[in-house]
Structures are given as structure tokens and as C-alpha cells.
Amino acid sequence: MERHSIGVLSALLLCTAPLIAQTVSDARNAAEGSTVTVTGLVTSGPSLGSVRYLQDATGGIALFPGSGSAPGFNPQPGDAITATGTLTNYSGLLEITPIASFTVNSTGNPLPAPEVITPNGLDEQVEGRIVKLEDVYFSGTGNFAAGTITAQAGAASANVYLRSGHPLIGTPIPTGPVDLVGIASQYDNSAPYTSGYQLLPRNANDITPHQAISIMPPVVQSGLVPDGFHLTWQTNLPGSSQVFYGTTPALGSVAGTASATASHDVQLTGLQPATFYYAQAFSVDNGDTAFSVPGYYSTASTSSGNITVYFTKSVDNSVSSGTNSIGLFGATDDTIKAYIDRVQSTLDIAMYNTNSTFVVAAVNAAKARGVQVRWIAEGSNANTALDGLDPSIPVLYRTDGLGSGMHNKFFIADVDDPQHAMVMGGSCNWTTQSFFEDYNNILFIQDQALARCYTAEFNEMWGGSGPQPVPASSLFGPDKTDNTPHLFNVGGKRVESYFSPSDGVADRIVDLLNHAQNSVQLALYVFTDNDLGDAVLAAFERPGMTVQGDVEDVYSSGSEFNYLVGQGIDLHSHLDEPGLLHHKYAILDQAEGPDPLVETGSHNWTSSASTVNDENSLVIHDGTVANLFYQEWFARHYGPTAVAEAHGTNSLLAWPVPAQHLLNVKLAENGNALLELMDATGRVMYRSEVNGTATVNVGNFAPGLYTLTCIQGDNLSRRSVLVVR
């Protein structure tokens, strides 16, 4: 009782004691949960809701009249106020809430001038302030809607958020370049709150369209053939359609037409196969000229374009769409050796870790028959097998100790030979554990253009194109630049190539997830990237989407796993299974949809993979390749007892397998169905009419194998389910 009385007295003293106003910067640096008092100008009104943003000469901060706040808080832009309250972190946004007291000192004051930033400058340093993005384009067309839209400037972009009821909703989205003003804010649903920055325009006056002709990004490459390709773009006003191009940044050639149009398409012809070209689109209107950001593009090669996919462990061919996946098991090292044995002239290897003396012996044999070999490795690893490497083979180590360092797992063979040029990629290190214990994917792609792309990345790390490394010119991690083409025609398949950290891989994966229409299947070693987690959740929340996955390291700091499972997403932990789930792949829309694809490579879904490590990633737009990965994913997600005996590969989904307490069931077809679960003797343990989904309590079932059957009209679907304790 005495302790309670003392607490009340202390609180009364705190409320009545005079508080000295702090600068906004000092308040932002105070301890969360402490009481702060700030004075400044209110920079936003009710268009952003009940929150108000306040700014002084040192910074900006949000004021939110939440539960327990003093009544009547409704200042307007231009009001100078003093406010006292509790410093709180709300999803990364520093705000004062509840507001214990406030005073309006004056009204009608001019607002601070916006601070001009680039889209990449939308960060913690400007949070709460009025900022301005110059010469940006909105990614959407039509009218503004509630939610997020992207503002683009070259390759950089920023998220612009409009809350429900915002005055811009329903008004036309400008089609040309604009200057965009707003409040720098943040919404990030998980610690450490390093992403989710967004711009909050307040009304139509925050958008100022430009009047001159301008090219609206992106300039899109299409129609890749060995002797050329198309470039298409849009302008805000009609103008000419022209392109400067050449094999060097100096360009030197021009193509196109002077006919005025707002939709532009220029075909470049007479080019060389598997060759990279710099190109810059431009459009002219009444003497005004708009230029695009220069791009780097590849023609198609004359190679076969064969893509061969292997997995180190089991696959489930029962869900094959016609081409069966291959699990190598004990033949993984033999398979890699077989490809090395075919190399004729050059072999460049970028391998994170190597302890396989068997594969190193194959590389030594290649060197002995005259192949030029170059090797890049991560210096923090043991790389024990390299002790047996032919000493005449040069090896360059990344030694800065940052992140995972040189985390690639690829080689390039015979880059100058169109019919033998080869890239090996995927998730597999050259270690006995990766070969024989862990779950990995390995791809061999016969395409000279892609091989030249990977060679350019290798040379950037190597420090040159010669047989010996040049450490003084060698670039790793954040020192590298985005200096390779990204789109390739590989045997008629659209393939994208990206390298980290220079090429914005995570942003591209987010974009892919945002455009998935039917399904997302994930197999990930580690998953800590907040933006990718948000994109997975957004995909899950779209109507008609199936989102599933498997994650190995579910307890790593900042893991998205438990959060996403808590939102209802079908993610399984692989942590207690033998062998590491070492994959880093996503399958999108593999069973149906206009663009089935796989994203794979060495890039873990972590911030260090995006900002520090040397990584490579491929996006393969092809239904057959997507299904090859799905066969491996299905075996992991549903286990060795999962059997598909259905009309269509997704007609009956059940998870987790094995089940211990609750078994979730999802039907691909809408409508009522009869669901039965029978034990090994044929006894019906569960029977129910369901529609779409069901949850079966198997907590009282004896351990063993059960058969799940779904009868829906004339269709019969059946799966085996293992119940454990």
C-alpha cells in the first residue's frame, strides 16, 4: 500500500513540475518511454489523419493523440505549438504519444522549405521532415487509390503512401515528371526498423507537374534476337522515337524516327550476337529533348540455351508437368566433375567454400590439359581442398571479413565459344556437406551471352580480364557497380541476371512477389529481410493466392518466420530435419498464370546479402523450369509420404506434414467437398463437408500413416499424411 501511495505522489509531481522544451533532435535522441517537450511548426493537417508532424530547425517528429492524450488536439499547418508527451516507437516511426499537454503559441506561420532529397535519401535522417523529390515519375496510371504507389527517378525509387480518405484519392496520376513534396515517414512491422520509409504528400499542392517533354521510366527491352532488340518507352508529350547506341559509353550510332508519338518503339538491327550495347533513348518535341538514363543491354546468343537443373536430394515426380526433376544424391560431385571435364579453354570459378578434393582434382586435370583457370574464394573460410590445387592456378580471396563475403557459387566455362559457353549457378558450395547432406539446387546453362555477363562480374572482382588477379583494382561488395545487362534470351526463355549488392536484387524480388497472381512457394535457408517479408505477406493477403514455404534458420535474429506464420501463412520449419535446407529460391505461378518463374542463386533473403555480400541471382521465366523446382519443393514441404493422386497438381493441399496437433487442408477448387481422413486399416477417423479450407484436430490420433481423401463432384483427390507425437 505504501509503495502505491509513493508512486501516485511521484506521478503528480511529474505532471505539475515545469518542463523545459527540447529541440526535436534532442527529443528524437531521448530514451523511448521518456517524457519529452518540443516546440515547433505543425507541417500537416487532417489529410494524414489524426497524427500531426512537427518540425523545428533540428528535425521533425510525429505527434499522435492516442489513448490517454489531452483532449482537443487538432492543430493546423502553420501553427506553432509546444507539446509534451511520451516518446514512442510505432513500427519504426518516432512519435510523441500520448500527448499529455499542448499549447498553440501562434498561427498562420510559413512552413519550412522542403529539403530536397533523392529517393534513396528517404531515411531516418529526414524522418518527420518536409522533403522534396525532384523530377520523379509515378509508377501507376489512372487515378490515385489508397495504399502505396512508387515514385521513380532513374533506377532509384521511393514509396508514396495515401491513407484512406486522402484528398488525392480519385484524382488523376500525373503521367509525366513531377516535383513531389511530402512528409518523410516510416512504417516497418518488425525490428530493427531499418526499412519501410515512405513519403506522405498532404494534398494536390504537393505535386508539381513539369511542362516540358520527358521520358517516363522505365525504358523496356524486348524482342531479343542475335542481331538486335526493341526498346520501348512512354513520354508525357508526343515526340520523336530515337536511340543513341554503341558498344562503348560513347555510343556513336543512332536509330529511330522523327514521327511524333507518346508511345515509342525503336528496333535496333544489325547488331552482333551475345554482345552488350549501351543505349540511350531520346524524344524531341518542338526543340525540347528528353533523354532516358543510359542503359546496358545484351543481344541474344546463338547458343543452344539448354538449362539443366539438378537437386542434391529427393524430388517428387508425382507433381511433374512432363519433365521429371533429378535428385543426384551421391552423384552430385560426379556430375559437377563431368561438366568440368568438358571444359576446353577457360574456366572461371567463384566459390564461397571448397573442401571437395574430388572436384579440385577435376579442376587440376582441366589445367593440365591446357585450360586457363582463375579462382575467387572467400578468405574467411577454410577452403581446405584448395591446398591441393595446382599451384600455377591463381586464387584471389576476399579478405575484408564483412558479412558472408564472397558468397557466390558459380563457374563460367569456355566463354568465347558460342556452342560450349556455360554457366553453373545455384545454391551449392563445393563441400561434402553441400553435396551429400544438405538440400541444394545446381543449374547448368549453355548460353554465351549469360556467360559473358557472369564473366564481367568475375572480372570486376578479379581486378581485370587477364590470367592473374590485380588486387589493387579488385572490387568486392559495396565497391562494385551495376555494370552488366539484366535481361537475356536463353533458348527462347526470358532470363534475368543480377549481382549483389550493386543490382538491387531484393527490390527485384519484391517486385516479382508483388506481381504474382496465383501462387508463391519458397525454400529458404534464412529469411530476415523485412521488405521481402512484407511482400510475402502482401501476396498472401491478395485474393486467390496460395503462399507456402520452408525455412531452415527460423530462429536467426530478425527472422520473418514466426511473424509470417502468425499471420496464417503456411511456412514450415526445416530446423529439426536432417541436413540443411540450403536453398534460396522462390517459385511463382508455376501451375497457372501468364508468367511462371523461378528466382534462385546464392542470395539469401537477408539484408547483408543485399548490402554487403557478393551474390548472384537468376530469374528464369519458364513453366518447365518452374515445375522442376516445384517437384523438389513439394518433396520438402509435404515430406516423403506426400502423394498426389489428383486431377491437377494443386487440387488438395495439406500441412504440416508430418502433423502433430492440427492438420490444415486447402482445396484448389471452390465449392463444397466431402473430406475424409482414414487410418491404415481403412477406418474413417474424420468426415466432414467442407468448403475451401478445413482444420482437422489430429491430436488424439495414434501415430501412423493416414489417407486424406477429397471428393468434389467427379474429382477425387488423395494424399497420405503422417501423424507423429
WOKA-V887008 format. One record per backbone hydrogen bond with DSSP energy under -0.5 kcal/mol. NH is the residue of the N-H (numbers start at 0). CO is the residue of the C=O. E is the energy in kcal/mol with one decimal. If there is no record, write none. Layout:
NH	CO	E
NH	CO	E
This chain:
4	0	-2.0
5	1	-2.2
6	2	-2.0
7	3	-2.0
8	4	-2.2
9	5	-2.3
10	6	-2.0
11	7	-2.2
12	8	-2.3
13	9	-2.1
14	10	-2.1
15	11	-1.9
16	12	-1.6
21	36	-3.8
26	22	-2.3
27	23	-2.6
28	24	-1.2
29	26	-1.3
32	86	-3.1
33	30	-2.1
35	84	-2.8
37	82	-2.5
38	21	-0.7
39	80	-2.1
40	54	-2.6
41	78	-2.8
42	52	-3.0
43	52	-0.7
47	44	-1.6
48	45	-2.0
51	62	-2.6
53	60	-2.9
54	40	-2.3
55	58	-2.5
58	55	-0.6
59	126	-0.7
60	53	-2.3
61	93	-1.5
62	51	-3.5
63	95	-2.2
65	63	-2.1
68	65	-2.0
69	98	-3.8
72	69	-0.6
73	71	-0.9
77	41	-2.7
78	75	-2.3
79	105	-2.6
80	39	-2.5
80	78	-0.6
81	102	-2.3
82	37	-2.6
83	100	-2.8
84	35	-2.2
85	97	-1.5
86	33	-2.7
87	94	-3.2
89	87	-0.7
89	92	-2.9
90	88	-0.7
92	89	-2.1
93	91	-0.6
94	87	-2.8
95	61	-2.5
96	85	-2.6
96	94	-0.7
99	83	-1.7
99	97	-0.8
100	83	-1.6
102	81	-2.5
104	79	-3.1
104	102	-0.7
105	79	-1.4
108	77	-2.2
114	129	-2.2
115	113	-0.6
116	131	-2.6
120	117	-1.7
121	118	-1.3
122	120	-1.3
125	122	-1.2
126	122	-0.6
126	123	-0.6
127	183	-3.8
128	125	-2.3
130	128	-0.5
130	181	-2.8
131	114	-2.4
132	179	-3.2
133	116	-0.5
133	131	-0.5
135	177	-2.6
136	151	-2.4
138	149	-2.5
143	170	-2.9
146	161	-2.8
148	159	-2.6
150	157	-2.9
151	136	-3.5
151	149	-0.5
152	155	-2.9
155	152	-1.9
157	150	-2.2
158	196	-0.6
159	148	-3.1
160	198	-2.3
161	146	-2.5
165	162	-2.0
168	165	-1.6
169	143	-2.8
170	167	-2.2
172	141	-3.3
173	171	-0.5
177	135	-2.4
178	207	-2.3
179	132	-3.2
180	205	-2.9
181	130	-2.0
182	199	-2.2
183	128	-2.5
184	182	-0.6
184	197	-3.2
186	195	-2.1
187	90	-2.9
192	189	-1.6
197	184	-2.1
198	158	-2.8
199	182	-2.3
200	198	-0.6
205	202	-1.9
206	203	-1.7
207	178	-2.6
207	205	-0.5
208	206	-0.6
209	176	-2.8
215	233	-2.8
216	214	-0.7
219	217	-0.6
219	231	-2.7
221	229	-1.9
224	227	-2.6
227	224	-1.5
228	267	-1.3
229	221	-3.0
230	265	-2.3
231	219	-2.3
232	263	-1.6
233	215	-0.8
234	261	-2.2
235	213	-1.7
238	260	-2.1
239	283	-1.5
240	256	-2.5
241	239	-0.5
241	281	-1.8
242	254	-2.6
243	279	-2.6
244	252	-2.5
245	277	-2.0
250	247	-2.4
251	249	-0.5
252	244	-2.4
254	242	-2.0
256	240	-2.8
260	238	-2.3
263	232	-3.0
263	261	-0.5
265	230	-2.7
267	228	-3.0
267	265	-0.6
268	266	-0.5
270	226	-2.9
273	299	-2.0
274	271	-0.8
276	296	-3.5
277	245	-3.0
278	294	-2.2
279	243	-2.8
281	241	-2.9
282	289	-2.1
284	287	-3.1
287	284	-2.4
289	282	-2.9
291	280	-2.7
294	278	-3.2
296	276	-3.0
298	274	-1.9
299	224	-1.6
300	488	-0.6
304	445	-2.0
307	305	-0.5
307	443	-2.8
309	441	-2.8
310	325	-2.1
311	439	-2.0
315	630	-1.3
316	314	-0.5
318	315	-1.3
319	316	-1.7
323	321	-0.5
327	310	-3.6
327	325	-0.6
328	311	-0.9
330	327	-2.3
331	328	-1.1
334	330	-2.3
335	331	-2.1
336	332	-2.6
337	333	-2.3
338	334	-1.6
339	335	-2.2
340	336	-2.8
341	337	-0.6
341	338	-0.8
342	339	-1.5
346	371	-2.7
347	411	-2.6
348	373	-2.7
349	409	-2.9
350	375	-2.2
351	407	-1.9
354	429	-2.3
355	429	-1.5
356	354	-1.0
359	355	-2.0
360	356	-2.1
361	357	-1.2
362	358	-1.9
363	359	-2.6
364	360	-2.1
365	361	-1.8
366	362	-2.3
367	363	-2.4
368	364	-1.3
369	366	-1.7
370	365	-2.4
371	344	-3.0
372	370	-0.6
373	346	-2.2
374	393	-1.5
375	348	-2.9
376	395	-2.4
377	350	-0.6
377	351	-0.9
378	376	-0.5
378	397	-2.6
380	377	-1.2
384	353	-1.4
385	353	-0.5
385	382	-1.7
386	383	-1.5
387	384	-1.6
388	385	-1.3
392	389	-2.4
393	372	-0.6
393	391	-0.6
395	374	-2.7
397	376	-2.2
398	396	-0.6
404	401	-1.2
406	404	-1.5
406	613	-1.2
409	349	-2.5
410	423	-1.4
411	347	-2.5
412	421	-2.7
413	345	-2.3
416	413	-1.8
417	415	-0.6
419	416	-1.3
420	416	-2.4
421	412	-2.3
422	444	-2.2
423	410	-2.7
424	442	-2.3
426	440	-2.1
427	440	-0.8
428	426	-0.5
429	352	-1.5
430	428	-1.3
434	430	-2.5
435	431	-2.6
436	432	-2.3
437	432	-2.6
438	579	-3.2
439	437	-0.6
441	309	-2.6
442	424	-2.0
443	307	-2.5
444	422	-2.8
445	305	-2.4
446	444	-1.2
450	446	-2.0
451	447	-2.6
452	448	-1.9
453	449	-2.5
454	450	-2.1
455	451	-2.0
456	452	-1.6
457	453	-2.6
458	454	-3.0
459	455	-1.6
460	456	-1.7
461	457	-2.6
462	458	-2.0
463	458	-1.4
469	461	-2.5
472	469	-2.0
473	469	-1.0
474	459	-2.0
478	475	-1.9
479	476	-2.0
482	480	-1.4
487	494	-2.4
489	487	-0.7
489	492	-3.0
490	488	-0.8
492	489	-1.8
493	620	-0.7
494	487	-2.6
494	492	-0.6
495	618	-2.8
496	485	-1.7
497	616	-2.4
499	614	-1.9
502	498	-2.0
503	500	-0.5
507	503	-1.8
508	504	-2.4
509	505	-2.6
510	506	-2.2
511	507	-2.3
512	508	-2.7
513	509	-2.5
514	510	-1.1
514	511	-0.7
515	511	-0.6
515	512	-0.9
519	545	-2.7
520	586	-2.5
521	547	-1.6
522	584	-2.4
523	549	-2.7
524	582	-1.7
526	552	-0.5
527	604	-2.5
528	604	-2.0
529	527	-0.5
532	528	-2.1
533	529	-2.7
534	530	-2.0
535	531	-2.3
536	532	-2.4
537	533	-2.6
538	534	-2.1
539	535	-2.2
540	536	-1.9
541	537	-0.6
541	538	-1.1
544	541	-1.5
545	517	-2.3
546	544	-0.5
547	519	-2.6
548	569	-2.0
549	521	-1.6
550	571	-2.5
551	523	-1.9
552	524	-3.2
553	551	-1.7
555	552	-0.7
558	555	-2.1
559	526	-3.0
563	559	-2.6
564	560	-2.7
565	561	-2.2
566	562	-0.8
566	563	-0.5
567	564	-1.9
568	563	-2.0
569	546	-1.1
570	568	-2.0
571	548	-2.6
573	550	-2.9
576	573	-1.6
581	438	-1.4
581	579	-1.5
584	522	-2.4
585	598	-2.1
586	520	-3.0
587	596	-2.4
588	518	-2.2
596	587	-2.1
597	619	-1.7
598	585	-2.6
599	617	-2.4
601	615	-2.3
602	615	-0.7
603	601	-0.8
604	525	-1.2
605	603	-2.0
609	605	-1.0
610	606	-1.8
611	607	-2.6
612	607	-2.4
613	404	-2.3
614	499	-1.0
614	612	-0.7
616	497	-2.7
617	599	-3.0
618	495	-2.3
619	597	-2.8
619	617	-0.5
620	493	-2.7
620	618	-0.6
621	595	-0.6
621	619	-1.2
625	621	-2.3
626	622	-2.1
627	623	-2.0
628	624	-1.9
629	625	-2.0
630	626	-2.2
631	627	-1.1
632	628	-3.0
633	629	-3.2
634	630	-1.4
635	631	-1.7
636	632	-3.0
637	633	-2.3
638	634	-0.7
641	638	-1.8
644	642	-0.6
644	717	-1.1
647	645	-1.4
650	647	-1.0
652	665	-2.8
654	663	-2.2
656	636	-0.6
657	721	-0.7
658	721	-2.8
662	695	-2.9
663	654	-3.3
663	661	-0.5
664	693	-2.9
665	652	-2.7
666	691	-3.2
667	650	-1.3
672	689	-2.2
673	710	-2.6
674	672	-0.6
674	687	-2.9
675	708	-2.8
676	685	-2.4
677	706	-2.6
678	682	-2.3
681	678	-1.8
684	676	-3.2
684	682	-0.6
685	676	-1.3
687	674	-2.1
689	672	-2.8
689	687	-0.5
690	692	-0.6
691	670	-0.7
692	690	-1.5
693	664	-2.1
695	662	-3.0
697	660	-2.5
697	695	-0.9
698	660	-0.8
700	697	-1.5
703	722	-2.1
705	720	-3.4
706	677	-2.8
707	705	-0.5
707	718	-3.7
708	675	-3.0
708	706	-0.6
709	716	-2.9
710	673	-2.5
711	709	-0.6
711	714	-2.5
714	711	-2.0
716	709	-2.5
718	707	-2.6
720	705	-3.3
722	703	-2.8
722	720	-0.5
723	658	-2.7
